[in-house]
Amino acid sequence: MRDPDLLRRRLLQTATLASAAVVVGAETSRSRDVTQTTPETTPEYGPASAPSRAPGPPLALRKFADPLRVPPVLRPRGDGAQLTVRLRPARVRVHSQLPEVPMWTFDGHFPGPTIEVSKDQLIRVTWKNELSGTIPLVAVEVPPGDAERPKNHPGRDGADPVEALATLPPWAAVHLHGAHTGGGNDGWAENAVLPGAAQLSEYPNSQPATTLWYHDHAMHLTRYTIMAGLAGFYLIRDREEEEALGLPSGTYDIPLMLCDRNLDTDADGRPAGRLLNKVVLRRTEPKVISEFTGPYTMVNGVIWPYLEVKPRAYRFRVANVSNYRTFRLMLLDEDGRPAMDAVRLVGTDQGLLKAPVTATDAIALASAERADLVIDFSGLRGRKVRLVNVPPGGEPGQADPDGDVPEPDVMQFRVGGGFPVAFCTPKRSSSFRRLTEADVPADAPRRWVVIPPPGAYPGQPVNTLWEMEEAEPASRAATPAGVIQVAMADGHVRTLRRAAQAYADRTGVMAALGQWERWHFLALTREVHPMHIHGTSFQVLSRSRVDRGGYDDSTGGTTTPLKQLGEEPLAAWEQGWKDTVTVTGGQLVTVAARFDHPGRFVYHCHLLEHEMDMMRPFVVMPHHIMMLQH
């Protein structure tokens, strides 16, 4: 239950803020004075945000003031085509009421140019580092104390910038997220290059038509560099299949890159043209910071944009590139009612579904996940509809500052007039087949990854994972620290011993080239962790609830085997091919993957503040080479 005194304080402070709200600057003819308006009377403006020690500034920027920006497209021609993409600084317009924002970009754009290739078309990309200076954002760590959701509003809250950020060199390692390629082309985090050098990567694109994205993956830096703008789309097309399915194409096929961001403020407390990475310093020794969430939602680098559409179907490739935020997307009509009957889910991270699925509830996308959507605007002619982020357990279209959703709107669609063209439901995809347990060999290796609760033993990082190995069953009821017993659905009890935790621990996962494996992710925390496996794709076989009552926090082991409480149904967006899966506290998630490209890779949590403490390497090599190891 929420503290009534806290709610009362927020209501009073929000009223004070709303009465003092101002527009940032008057650079364009679209700027207008909102000094006397409030969020209730002027829905085009972001609401006043939650306070921190003293009332923070309102979000102030006008919603739906700027058109959606669609990134340029690069289409390399022919098999073996060469492409050069430059990482360089640029100034990017994110809102008409703000000056241009300094960013690090691919080819001067955020998102970077969309690279579009055909299935099985091999290309070679030169990622040339032309970055300079320091990472173009301000980072602050707000001290603990009486702060109340300081992440929900712009400004530093009196905290000094993190000085170490100014000492970091502009090194970069580009990872094509979801690519089936060898380890030498994957963008290994420690193989980053400095300005003047280049990363050379080869992508065979031997995978079904899908929506991938590329981003910086340099060791220790991704929570800053992706936020600073180093991300872009990469589309693999199978024109024969896509045309046979009748999916919208050309100008009706639009990528949407979603992220939440924050802004620094000027001397008068108004949002200024500089990105702000503001987190809360939860503990000083050992140092623990909160994850980043921001009050402003960007789509393709524009804050709360609008898109003019015709009354027909459009295809939207949606990617969540936030540091931490999970978007729960829902389409609302002008009256604030769900319009999800116009939305079809046609694909997931790694390709098309067997058949389109009509969305009946909000579509959840954790960090790095994608959804391939078709929205049919033919029944919405002449209307303005909104894509919103629904807070967990909240009402669609309603803000929830306590749930880190100070502003639910994502973007607006303005549906024009003209003759409506209804969308014909596509035929079934020829490239997709749903896996079952029977498709995975019974003797396929099993990998176990446990996400323990914070403080399982002294000195443990708050966010960590344990790479486990199976051991002989314990001979006594109480098992030692780092040993977890799990009662499987078939009654078999598996005993797991912690084999590795830190990134630098020995590499324990050696996968045979071309072999199927089952990976089990067991979360004993309460958070959601999107787990990403490099170099392959997988399908989710099951998601089970687990009674963690047998886990002993004081020892970091189980006293009695953890029991499965039954399987949960998989959401539609989890039933396709994926490369990132959300693992929720108290759940055991099992995926099936085959490793068809050799090399050294990593798997990790894709919450960017967790990445370094929740990343482990693995190696894929031919079976007969593995036999030579001693």
BAKOLTOR-742301 format. One record per residue (C-alpha): residue number from 1; residue in one letter; x, y, z. Coordinates in steps of 0.05 Angstrom, whole numbers. Example, Ala and Ser with C-alpha at 12.3 -4.5 7.8 and 13.67 -1.06 7.14 Angstrom:
REM BAKOLTOR-742301
<site 1 'A' <246 -90 156>>;
<site 2 'S' <273 -21 143>>;
This chain:
REM BAKOLTOR-742301
<site 1 'M' <0 0 0>>;
<site 2 'R' <26 69 -17>>;
<site 3 'D' <40 119 39>>;
<site 4 'P' <-20 168 40>>;
<site 5 'D' <26 223 66>>;
<site 6 'L' <73 213 8>>;
<site 7 'L' <15 216 -41>>;
<site 8 'R' <-12 279 -8>>;
<site 9 'R' <57 312 -12>>;
<site 10 'R' <62 294 -85>>;
<site 11 'L' <-6 322 -102>>;
<site 12 'L' <12 388 -69>>;
<site 13 'Q' <80 392 -102>>;
<site 14 'T' <52 372 -170>>;
<site 15 'A' <1 428 -165>>;
<site 16 'T' <57 477 -148>>;
<site 17 'L' <99 452 -207>>;
<site 18 'A' <41 454 -256>>;
<site 19 'S' <26 526 -240>>;
<site 20 'A' <98 545 -254>>;
<site 21 'A' <107 503 -317>>;
<site 22 'V' <143 537 -374>>;
<site 23 'V' <163 519 -445>>;
<site 24 'V' <237 510 -459>>;
<site 25 'G' <259 565 -506>>;
<site 26 'A' <223 597 -564>>;
<site 27 'E' <265 571 -621>>;
<site 28 'T' <208 550 -667>>;
<site 29 'S' <140 575 -686>>;
<site 30 'R' <111 513 -653>>;
<site 31 'S' <133 536 -584>>;
<site 32 'R' <79 567 -541>>;
<site 33 'D' <70 593 -471>>;
<site 34 'V' <42 542 -422>>;
<site 35 'T' <54 581 -359>>;
<site 36 'Q' <-17 574 -334>>;
<site 37 'T' <-33 503 -359>>;
<site 38 'T' <-33 437 -323>>;
<site 39 'P' <-28 365 -348>>;
<site 40 'E' <-102 356 -335>>;
<site 41 'T' <-123 413 -379>>;
<site 42 'T' <-69 408 -433>>;
<site 43 'P' <-56 334 -450>>;
<site 44 'E' <-5 353 -503>>;
<site 45 'Y' <45 369 -448>>;
<site 46 'G' <83 320 -403>>;
<site 47 'P' <58 320 -331>>;
<site 48 'A' <96 349 -273>>;
<site 49 'S' <143 296 -246>>;
<site 50 'A' <154 266 -178>>;
<site 51 'P' <195 307 -129>>;
<site 52 'S' <264 294 -101>>;
<site 53 'R' <282 330 -35>>;
<site 54 'A' <256 395 -66>>;
<site 55 'P' <204 398 -122>>;
<site 56 'G' <237 380 -188>>;
<site 57 'P' <222 416 -253>>;
<site 58 'P' <163 393 -296>>;
<site 59 'L' <178 354 -359>>;
<site 60 'A' <158 419 -395>>;
<site 61 'L' <165 395 -467>>;
<site 62 'R' <104 393 -512>>;
<site 63 'K' <82 324 -533>>;
<site 64 'F' <69 306 -606>>;
<site 65 'A' <103 370 -630>>;
<site 66 'D' <153 337 -677>>;
<site 67 'P' <145 287 -734>>;
<site 68 'L' <175 218 -728>>;
<site 69 'R' <244 214 -760>>;
<site 70 'V' <257 152 -802>>;
<site 71 'P' <330 134 -807>>;
<site 72 'P' <364 130 -876>>;
<site 73 'V' <373 61 -907>>;
<site 74 'L' <437 28 -932>>;
<site 75 'R' <427 -29 -981>>;
<site 76 'P' <493 -62 -999>>;
<site 77 'R' <488 -96 -1067>>;
<site 78 'G' <510 -166 -1084>>;
<site 79 'D' <541 -223 -1046>>;
<site 80 'G' <605 -203 -1012>>;
<site 81 'A' <587 -129 -1014>>;
<site 82 'Q' <631 -81 -974>>;
<site 83 'L' <602 -28 -930>>;
<site 84 'T' <634 25 -886>>;
<site 85 'V' <597 56 -828>>;
<site 86 'R' <630 111 -788>>;
<site 87 'L' <622 122 -713>>;
<site 88 'R' <626 197 -704>>;
<site 89 'P' <601 254 -662>>;
<site 90 'A' <540 293 -686>>;
<site 91 'R' <487 340 -660>>;
<site 92 'V' <417 312 -663>>;
<site 93 'R' <350 348 -658>>;
<site 94 'V' <308 309 -607>>;
<site 95 'H' <253 361 -597>>;
<site 96 'S' <236 427 -630>>;
<site 97 'Q' <237 463 -562>>;
<site 98 'L' <309 441 -548>>;
<site 99 'P' <375 458 -580>>;
<site 100 'E' <409 402 -618>>;
<site 101 'V' <437 349 -571>>;
<site 102 'P' <509 325 -577>>;
<site 103 'M' <512 250 -589>>;
<site 104 'W' <557 194 -612>>;
<site 105 'T' <526 165 -674>>;
<site 106 'F' <533 118 -733>>;
<site 107 'D' <542 161 -796>>;
<site 108 'G' <515 222 -760>>;
<site 109 'H' <445 194 -745>>;
<site 110 'F' <408 168 -685>>;
<site 111 'P' <385 116 -696>>;
<site 112 'G' <442 99 -744>>;
<site 113 'P' <425 82 -816>>;
<site 114 'T' <382 20 -825>>;
<site 115 'I' <424 -33 -859>>;
<site 116 'E' <380 -75 -903>>;
<site 117 'V' <404 -141 -933>>;
<site 118 'S' <374 -203 -964>>;
<site 119 'K' <373 -271 -932>>;
<site 120 'D' <439 -309 -946>>;
<site 121 'Q' <472 -246 -974>>;
<site 122 'L' <541 -243 -944>>;
<site 123 'I' <567 -173 -930>>;
<site 124 'R' <629 -145 -898>>;
<site 125 'V' <624 -83 -855>>;
<site 126 'T' <680 -36 -835>>;
<site 127 'W' <660 -2 -771>>;
<site 128 'K' <707 57 -771>>;
<site 129 'N' <718 94 -705>>;
<site 130 'E' <719 169 -718>>;
<site 131 'L' <695 187 -648>>;
<site 132 'S' <728 242 -609>>;
<site 133 'G' <724 275 -542>>;
<site 134 'T' <687 247 -482>>;
<site 135 'I' <621 210 -480>>;
<site 136 'P' <570 265 -494>>;
<site 137 'L' <526 261 -433>>;
<site 138 'V' <526 283 -360>>;
<site 139 'A' <527 226 -309>>;
<site 140 'V' <507 238 -237>>;
<site 141 'E' <495 193 -177>>;
<site 142 'V' <443 223 -130>>;
<site 143 'P' <461 207 -57>>;
<site 144 'P' <412 165 -17>>;
<site 145 'G' <368 199 34>>;
<site 146 'D' <301 231 26>>;
<site 147 'A' <300 227 -50>>;
<site 148 'E' <232 208 -78>>;
<site 149 'R' <240 180 -148>>;
<site 150 'P' <291 232 -173>>;
<site 151 'K' <297 193 -237>>;
<site 152 'N' <228 215 -257>>;
<site 153 'H' <246 287 -273>>;
<site 154 'P' <302 324 -309>>;
<site 155 'G' <361 357 -274>>;
<site 156 'R' <418 334 -231>>;
<site 157 'D' <385 342 -162>>;
<site 158 'G' <447 378 -137>>;
<site 159 'A' <493 319 -150>>;
<site 160 'D' <562 331 -181>>;
<site 161 'P' <580 299 -248>>;
<site 162 'V' <617 233 -245>>;
<site 163 'E' <688 256 -258>>;
<site 164 'A' <712 189 -284>>;
<site 165 'L' <668 196 -346>>;
<site 166 'A' <713 251 -372>>;
<site 167 'T' <773 204 -370>>;
<site 168 'L' <743 148 -412>>;
<site 169 'P' <772 142 -482>>;
<site 170 'P' <724 134 -542>>;
<site 171 'W' <736 61 -555>>;
<site 172 'A' <681 19 -586>>;
<site 173 'A' <663 -52 -606>>;
<site 174 'V' <602 -60 -650>>;
<site 175 'H' <557 -120 -637>>;
<site 176 'L' <503 -140 -687>>;
<site 177 'H' <451 -163 -637>>;
<site 178 'G' <419 -229 -659>>;
<site 179 'A' <467 -243 -717>>;
<site 180 'H' <486 -314 -733>>;
<site 181 'T' <560 -304 -745>>;
<site 182 'G' <627 -329 -722>>;
<site 183 'G' <657 -305 -656>>;
<site 184 'G' <709 -264 -693>>;
<site 185 'N' <654 -220 -722>>;
<site 186 'D' <610 -215 -660>>;
<site 187 'G' <639 -152 -630>>;
<site 188 'W' <676 -182 -571>>;
<site 189 'A' <672 -130 -516>>;
<site 190 'E' <747 -129 -503>>;
<site 191 'N' <765 -124 -576>>;
<site 192 'A' <744 -51 -578>>;
<site 193 'V' <781 -3 -625>>;
<site 194 'L' <804 68 -612>>;
<site 195 'P' <795 128 -659>>;
<site 196 'G' <831 119 -725>>;
<site 197 'A' <823 44 -724>>;
<site 198 'A' <767 0 -751>>;
<site 199 'Q' <731 -64 -734>>;
<site 200 'L' <721 -111 -793>>;
<site 201 'S' <661 -157 -789>>;
<site 202 'E' <631 -208 -837>>;
<site 203 'Y' <557 -225 -833>>;
<site 204 'P' <532 -285 -874>>;
<site 205 'N' <458 -268 -859>>;
<site 206 'S' <442 -342 -863>>;
<site 207 'Q' <380 -337 -821>>;
<site 208 'P' <306 -323 -832>>;
<site 209 'A' <280 -253 -847>>;
<site 210 'T' <282 -214 -783>>;
<site 211 'T' <295 -148 -746>>;
<site 212 'L' <363 -142 -714>>;
<site 213 'W' <398 -82 -685>>;
<site 214 'Y' <471 -62 -678>>;
<site 215 'H' <501 -25 -620>>;
<site 216 'D' <565 -11 -583>>;
<site 217 'H' <588 -68 -537>>;
<site 218 'A' <654 -41 -510>>;
<site 219 'M' <672 -69 -442>>;
<site 220 'H' <646 -28 -383>>;
<site 221 'L' <616 27 -427>>;
<site 222 'T' <551 5 -458>>;
<site 223 'R' <505 37 -406>>;
<site 224 'Y' <534 104 -429>>;
<site 225 'T' <550 94 -503>>;
<site 226 'I' <483 64 -524>>;
<site 227 'M' <449 121 -486>>;
<site 228 'A' <494 170 -523>>;
<site 229 'G' <468 145 -590>>;
<site 230 'L' <508 84 -614>>;
<site 231 'A' <451 41 -639>>;
<site 232 'G' <416 26 -706>>;
<site 233 'F' <372 -24 -742>>;
<site 234 'Y' <393 -82 -787>>;
<site 235 'L' <339 -117 -827>>;
<site 236 'I' <346 -185 -861>>;
<site 237 'R' <294 -193 -916>>;
<site 238 'D' <264 -253 -950>>;
<site 239 'R' <225 -217 -1004>>;
<site 240 'E' <193 -280 -1032>>;
<site 241 'E' <163 -299 -965>>;
<site 242 'E' <146 -229 -944>>;
<site 243 'E' <111 -213 -1009>>;
<site 244 'A' <73 -280 -1006>>;
<site 245 'L' <48 -261 -937>>;
<site 246 'G' <25 -192 -962>>;
<site 247 'L' <61 -154 -907>>;
<site 248 'P' <63 -78 -914>>;
<site 249 'S' <127 -56 -950>>;
<site 250 'G' <163 5 -976>>;
<site 251 'T' <142 69 -941>>;
<site 252 'Y' <92 28 -901>>;
<site 253 'D' <147 -12 -867>>;
<site 254 'I' <177 32 -811>>;
<site 255 'P' <227 15 -756>>;
<site 256 'L' <213 44 -687>>;
<site 257 'M' <271 47 -637>>;
<site 258 'L' <244 61 -567>>;
<site 259 'C' <283 85 -507>>;
<site 260 'D' <274 127 -445>>;
<site 261 'R' <322 185 -434>>;
<site 262 'N' <333 243 -386>>;
<site 263 'L' <357 314 -397>>;
<site 264 'D' <403 361 -359>>;
<site 265 'T' <373 428 -340>>;
<site 266 'D' <397 500 -347>>;
<site 267 'A' <406 552 -291>>;
<site 268 'D' <331 565 -290>>;
<site 269 'G' <314 491 -283>>;
<site 270 'R' <289 483 -354>>;
<site 271 'P' <308 421 -396>>;
<site 272 'A' <370 435 -436>>;
<site 273 'G' <402 403 -497>>;
<site 274 'R' <445 351 -462>>;
<site 275 'L' <431 279 -444>>;
<site 276 'L' <432 261 -370>>;
<site 277 'N' <448 193 -340>>;
<site 278 'K' <419 201 -270>>;
<site 279 'V' <418 143 -221>>;
<site 280 'V' <411 137 -146>>;
<site 281 'L' <471 117 -104>>;
<site 282 'R' <438 64 -62>>;
<site 283 'R' <500 46 -22>>;
<site 284 'T' <570 75 -20>>;
<site 285 'E' <610 15 7>>;
<site 286 'P' <609 -29 -31>>;
<site 287 'K' <582 18 -84>>;
<site 288 'V' <512 2 -109>>;
<site 289 'I' <474 45 -158>>;
<site 290 'S' <403 41 -183>>;
<site 291 'E' <385 24 -255>>;
<site 292 'F' <372 82 -302>>;
<site 293 'T' <302 102 -320>>;
<site 294 'G' <283 168 -352>>;
<site 295 'P' <220 210 -358>>;
<site 296 'Y' <224 224 -433>>;
<site 297 'T' <208 171 -485>>;
<site 298 'M' <245 176 -551>>;
<site 299 'V' <223 141 -614>>;
<site 300 'N' <276 142 -668>>;
<site 301 'G' <312 196 -630>>;
<site 302 'V' <252 243 -623>>;
<site 303 'I' <216 256 -557>>;
<site 304 'W' <141 238 -562>>;
<site 305 'P' <136 244 -638>>;
<site 306 'Y' <76 239 -683>>;
<site 307 'L' <68 202 -749>>;
<site 308 'E' <18 218 -803>>;
<site 309 'V' <-10 153 -831>>;
<site 310 'K' <-61 134 -883>>;
<site 311 'P' <-123 92 -865>>;
<site 312 'R' <-88 26 -883>>;
<site 313 'A' <-40 -24 -853>>;
<site 314 'Y' <32 -7 -833>>;
<site 315 'R' <87 -53 -810>>;
<site 316 'F' <128 -29 -750>>;
<site 317 'R' <193 -62 -728>>;
<site 318 'V' <195 -43 -654>>;
<site 319 'A' <260 -49 -614>>;
<site 320 'N' <269 -30 -541>>;
<site 321 'V' <340 -3 -532>>;
<site 322 'S' <330 25 -462>>;
<site 323 'N' <381 13 -407>>;
<site 324 'Y' <330 -18 -360>>;
<site 325 'R' <258 0 -377>>;
<site 326 'T' <208 -52 -400>>;
<site 327 'F' <155 -23 -446>>;
<site 328 'R' <85 -51 -443>>;
<site 329 'L' <56 -24 -508>>;
<site 330 'M' <-17 -12 -521>>;
<site 331 'L' <-54 28 -574>>;
<site 332 'L' <-108 75 -548>>;
<site 333 'D' <-162 112 -587>>;
<site 334 'E' <-181 186 -577>>;
<site 335 'D' <-225 167 -518>>;
<site 336 'G' <-169 130 -483>>;
<site 337 'R' <-198 62 -498>>;
<site 338 'P' <-155 4 -521>>;
<site 339 'A' <-153 -5 -596>>;
<site 340 'M' <-113 -69 -596>>;
<site 341 'D' <-160 -102 -646>>;
<site 342 'A' <-122 -62 -698>>;
<site 343 'V' <-55 -92 -677>>;
<site 344 'R' <-26 -157 -703>>;
<site 345 'L' <39 -188 -678>>;
<site 346 'V' <73 -221 -738>>;
<site 347 'G' <144 -232 -713>>;
<site 348 'T' <191 -232 -654>>;
<site 349 'D' <266 -222 -642>>;
<site 350 'Q' <289 -272 -694>>;
<site 351 'G' <236 -275 -748>>;
<site 352 'L' <164 -284 -767>>;
<site 353 'L' <113 -324 -728>>;
<site 354 'K' <75 -381 -761>>;
<site 355 'A' <13 -337 -765>>;
<site 356 'P' <-5 -267 -741>>;
<site 357 'V' <-31 -260 -671>>;
<site 358 'T' <-84 -209 -652>>;
<site 359 'A' <-59 -173 -590>>;
<site 360 'T' <-110 -173 -534>>;
<site 361 'D' <-66 -140 -480>>;
<site 362 'A' <-5 -96 -476>>;
<site 363 'I' <56 -124 -512>>;
<site 364 'A' <115 -127 -464>>;
<site 365 'L' <185 -113 -491>>;
<site 366 'A' <244 -115 -443>>;
<site 367 'S' <311 -84 -461>>;
<site 368 'A' <337 -111 -528>>;
<site 369 'E' <273 -148 -546>>;
<site 370 'R' <237 -134 -612>>;
<site 371 'A' <166 -141 -638>>;
<site 372 'D' <145 -141 -711>>;
<site 373 'L' <76 -109 -712>>;
<site 374 'V' <24 -94 -764>>;
<site 375 'I' <-25 -39 -744>>;
<site 376 'D' <-87 -32 -788>>;
<site 377 'F' <-110 41 -786>>;
<site 378 'S' <-167 30 -836>>;
<site 379 'G' <-219 31 -781>>;
<site 380 'L' <-189 93 -749>>;
<site 381 'R' <-196 142 -806>>;
<site 382 'G' <-191 215 -785>>;
<site 383 'R' <-171 200 -714>>;
<site 384 'K' <-111 211 -670>>;
<site 385 'V' <-90 148 -633>>;
<site 386 'R' <-34 139 -583>>;
<site 387 'L' <17 85 -569>>;
<site 388 'V' <26 84 -494>>;
<site 389 'N' <68 49 -442>>;
<site 390 'V' <22 15 -391>>;
<site 391 'P' <51 14 -320>>;
<site 392 'P' <52 -55 -286>>;
<site 393 'G' <-16 -64 -255>>;
<site 394 'G' <-36 6 -278>>;
<site 395 'E' <-90 34 -323>>;
<site 396 'P' <-73 45 -397>>;
<site 397 'G' <-57 118 -410>>;
<site 398 'Q' <-48 135 -336>>;
<site 399 'A' <17 159 -306>>;
<site 400 'D' <48 121 -248>>;
<site 401 'P' <106 160 -218>>;
<site 402 'D' <115 107 -163>>;
<site 403 'G' <122 55 -218>>;
<site 404 'D' <174 97 -256>>;
<site 405 'V' <124 116 -310>>;
<site 406 'P' <115 191 -301>>;
<site 407 'E' <90 199 -373>>;
<site 408 'P' <56 140 -407>>;
<site 409 'D' <52 167 -478>>;
<site 410 'V' <102 139 -528>>;
<site 411 'M' <79 170 -594>>;
<site 412 'Q' <17 192 -633>>;
<site 413 'F' <-10 168 -699>>;
<site 414 'R' <-51 218 -739>>;
<site 415 'V' <-95 178 -787>>;
<site 416 'G' <-114 216 -850>>;
<site 417 'G' <-175 213 -892>>;
<site 418 'G' <-183 180 -959>>;
<site 419 'F' <-208 111 -978>>;
<site 420 'P' <-192 60 -924>>;
<site 421 'V' <-154 -2 -945>>;
<site 422 'A' <-168 -60 -898>>;
<site 423 'F' <-112 -108 -880>>;
<site 424 'C' <-119 -180 -904>>;
<site 425 'T' <-93 -229 -853>>;
<site 426 'P' <-30 -261 -882>>;
<site 427 'K' <-23 -334 -897>>;
<site 428 'R' <20 -377 -853>>;
<site 429 'S' <96 -367 -854>>;
<site 430 'S' <135 -420 -891>>;
<site 431 'S' <199 -408 -850>>;
<site 432 'F' <173 -419 -780>>;
<site 433 'R' <163 -482 -741>>;
<site 434 'R' <147 -484 -667>>;
<site 435 'L' <195 -529 -628>>;
<site 436 'T' <173 -578 -575>>;
<site 437 'E' <212 -618 -524>>;
<site 438 'A' <211 -676 -573>>;
<site 439 'D' <251 -636 -624>>;
<site 440 'V' <310 -630 -576>>;
<site 441 'P' <350 -694 -567>>;
<site 442 'A' <340 -725 -498>>;
<site 443 'D' <415 -727 -487>>;
<site 444 'A' <426 -654 -507>>;
<site 445 'P' <472 -618 -458>>;
<site 446 'R' <437 -577 -404>>;
<site 447 'R' <465 -511 -380>>;
<site 448 'W' <442 -481 -315>>;
<site 449 'V' <445 -407 -298>>;
<site 450 'V' <420 -384 -230>>;
<site 451 'I' <405 -311 -214>>;
<site 452 'P' <411 -309 -138>>;
<site 453 'P' <380 -256 -93>>;
<site 454 'P' <423 -198 -70>>;
<site 455 'G' <472 -212 -14>>;
<site 456 'A' <473 -288 -20>>;
<site 457 'Y' <541 -285 13>>;
<site 458 'P' <588 -230 37>>;
<site 459 'G' <619 -189 -19>>;
<site 460 'Q' <572 -214 -72>>;
<site 461 'P' <552 -161 -124>>;
<site 462 'V' <480 -140 -118>>;
<site 463 'N' <466 -164 -189>>;
<site 464 'T' <502 -227 -209>>;
<site 465 'L' <491 -295 -239>>;
<site 466 'W' <518 -364 -222>>;
<site 467 'E' <540 -411 -277>>;
<site 468 'M' <524 -480 -249>>;
<site 469 'E' <547 -551 -262>>;
<site 470 'E' <510 -614 -244>>;
<site 471 'A' <536 -653 -185>>;
<site 472 'E' <519 -717 -148>>;
<site 473 'P' <459 -710 -102>>;
<site 474 'A' <476 -683 -33>>;
<site 475 'S' <478 -735 22>>;
<site 476 'R' <447 -690 74>>;
<site 477 'A' <386 -645 75>>;
<site 478 'A' <424 -579 81>>;
<site 479 'T' <469 -565 22>>;
<site 480 'P' <529 -519 26>>;
<site 481 'A' <534 -449 -1>>;
<site 482 'G' <528 -444 -77>>;
<site 483 'V' <493 -511 -83>>;
<site 484 'I' <421 -510 -109>>;
<site 485 'Q' <374 -570 -113>>;
<site 486 'V' <315 -566 -160>>;
<site 487 'A' <258 -616 -164>>;
<site 488 'M' <240 -623 -237>>;
<site 489 'A' <169 -633 -263>>;
<site 490 'D' <184 -707 -273>>;
<site 491 'G' <204 -715 -200>>;
<site 492 'H' <278 -720 -214>>;
<site 493 'V' <320 -677 -166>>;
<site 494 'R' <379 -642 -198>>;
<site 495 'T' <437 -618 -155>>;
<site 496 'L' <474 -558 -181>>;
<site 497 'R' <539 -530 -156>>;
<site 498 'R' <564 -459 -171>>;
<site 499 'A' <622 -466 -219>>;
<site 500 'A' <633 -394 -240>>;
<site 501 'Q' <606 -324 -227>>;
<site 502 'A' <652 -268 -249>>;
<site 503 'Y' <666 -252 -322>>;
<site 504 'A' <739 -270 -311>>;
<site 505 'D' <726 -338 -280>>;
<site 506 'R' <745 -399 -321>>;
<site 507 'T' <704 -413 -383>>;
<site 508 'G' <660 -472 -367>>;
<site 509 'V' <610 -475 -424>>;
<site 510 'M' <640 -509 -485>>;
<site 511 'A' <586 -522 -537>>;
<site 512 'A' <596 -569 -596>>;
<site 513 'L' <585 -539 -664>>;
<site 514 'G' <517 -557 -693>>;
<site 515 'Q' <492 -587 -628>>;
<site 516 'W' <426 -573 -593>>;
<site 517 'E' <427 -552 -520>>;
<site 518 'R' <377 -536 -466>>;
<site 519 'W' <391 -475 -424>>;
<site 520 'H' <355 -466 -358>>;
<site 521 'F' <351 -397 -326>>;
<site 522 'L' <329 -399 -253>>;
<site 523 'A' <314 -332 -221>>;
<site 524 'L' <312 -327 -146>>;
<site 525 'T' <308 -251 -146>>;
<site 526 'R' <246 -208 -154>>;
<site 527 'E' <269 -170 -215>>;
<site 528 'V' <260 -183 -288>>;
<site 529 'H' <325 -200 -325>>;
<site 530 'P' <326 -202 -401>>;
<site 531 'M' <379 -256 -416>>;
<site 532 'H' <414 -252 -484>>;
<site 533 'I' <455 -308 -515>>;
<site 534 'H' <503 -285 -570>>;
<site 535 'G' <513 -320 -636>>;
<site 536 'T' <449 -361 -639>>;
<site 537 'S' <374 -360 -634>>;
<site 538 'F' <329 -402 -590>>;
<site 539 'Q' <257 -418 -573>>;
<site 540 'V' <227 -416 -504>>;
<site 541 'L' <205 -487 -486>>;
<site 542 'S' <174 -472 -418>>;
<site 543 'R' <165 -421 -363>>;
<site 544 'S' <151 -450 -294>>;
<site 545 'R' <136 -419 -227>>;
<site 546 'V' <183 -441 -171>>;
<site 547 'D' <173 -442 -96>>;
<site 548 'R' <238 -413 -70>>;
<site 549 'G' <221 -430 2>>;
<site 550 'G' <277 -481 5>>;
<site 551 'Y' <330 -428 -10>>;
<site 552 'D' <370 -403 50>>;
<site 553 'D' <392 -330 41>>;
<site 554 'S' <444 -336 96>>;
<site 555 'T' <483 -391 62>>;
<site 556 'G' <467 -381 -11>>;
<site 557 'G' <443 -453 -19>>;
<site 558 'T' <381 -495 -12>>;
<site 559 'T' <359 -533 50>>;
<site 560 'T' <306 -570 11>>;
<site 561 'P' <298 -577 -64>>;
<site 562 'L' <262 -520 -99>>;
<site 563 'K' <195 -542 -124>>;
<site 564 'Q' <162 -525 -190>>;
<site 565 'L' <91 -501 -180>>;
<site 566 'G' <68 -510 -251>>;
<site 567 'E' <80 -481 -320>>;
<site 568 'E' <56 -412 -341>>;
<site 569 'P' <29 -401 -411>>;
<site 570 'L' <77 -368 -459>>;
<site 571 'A' <56 -301 -486>>;
<site 572 'A' <49 -296 -562>>;
<site 573 'W' <114 -255 -568>>;
<site 574 'E' <151 -312 -532>>;
<site 575 'Q' <131 -367 -580>>;
<site 576 'G' <174 -347 -638>>;
<site 577 'W' <249 -350 -649>>;
<site 578 'K' <285 -304 -600>>;
<site 579 'D' <354 -283 -577>>;
<site 580 'T' <333 -249 -512>>;
<site 581 'V' <285 -278 -460>>;
<site 582 'T' <257 -246 -397>>;
<site 583 'V' <269 -285 -334>>;
<site 584 'T' <224 -262 -277>>;
<site 585 'G' <237 -274 -203>>;
<site 586 'G' <212 -341 -179>>;
<site 587 'Q' <212 -372 -248>>;
<site 588 'L' <250 -427 -285>>;
<site 589 'V' <255 -412 -359>>;
<site 590 'T' <280 -465 -407>>;
<site 591 'V' <302 -450 -478>>;
<site 592 'A' <329 -493 -535>>;
<site 593 'A' <385 -468 -578>>;
<site 594 'R' <432 -496 -632>>;
<site 595 'F' <501 -467 -641>>;
<site 596 'D' <519 -465 -715>>;
<site 597 'H' <577 -416 -714>>;
<site 598 'P' <644 -428 -680>>;
<site 599 'G' <681 -379 -636>>;
<site 600 'R' <681 -345 -568>>;
<site 601 'F' <616 -311 -547>>;
<site 602 'V' <581 -285 -485>>;
<site 603 'Y' <513 -290 -453>>;
<site 604 'H' <489 -236 -405>>;
<site 605 'C' <433 -197 -375>>;
<site 606 'H' <415 -140 -423>>;
<site 607 'L' <398 -91 -368>>;
<site 608 'L' <457 -47 -382>>;
<site 609 'E' <472 -30 -309>>;
<site 610 'H' <474 -105 -295>>;
<site 611 'E' <514 -126 -356>>;
<site 612 'M' <585 -128 -328>>;
<site 613 'D' <566 -166 -265>>;
<site 614 'M' <519 -213 -303>>;
<site 615 'M' <561 -233 -364>>;
<site 616 'R' <597 -299 -377>>;
<site 617 'P' <637 -325 -437>>;
<site 618 'F' <625 -390 -474>>;
<site 619 'V' <659 -424 -532>>;
<site 620 'V' <631 -461 -593>>;
<site 621 'M' <678 -508 -630>>;
<site 622 'P' <675 -571 -672>>;
<site 623 'H' <664 -635 -633>>;
<site 624 'H' <729 -668 -654>>;
<site 625 'I' <769 -607 -634>>;
<site 626 'M' <736 -609 -565>>;
<site 627 'M' <761 -681 -558>>;
<site 628 'L' <833 -656 -560>>;
<site 629 'Q' <824 -617 -496>>;
<site 630 'H' <857 -644 -433>>;
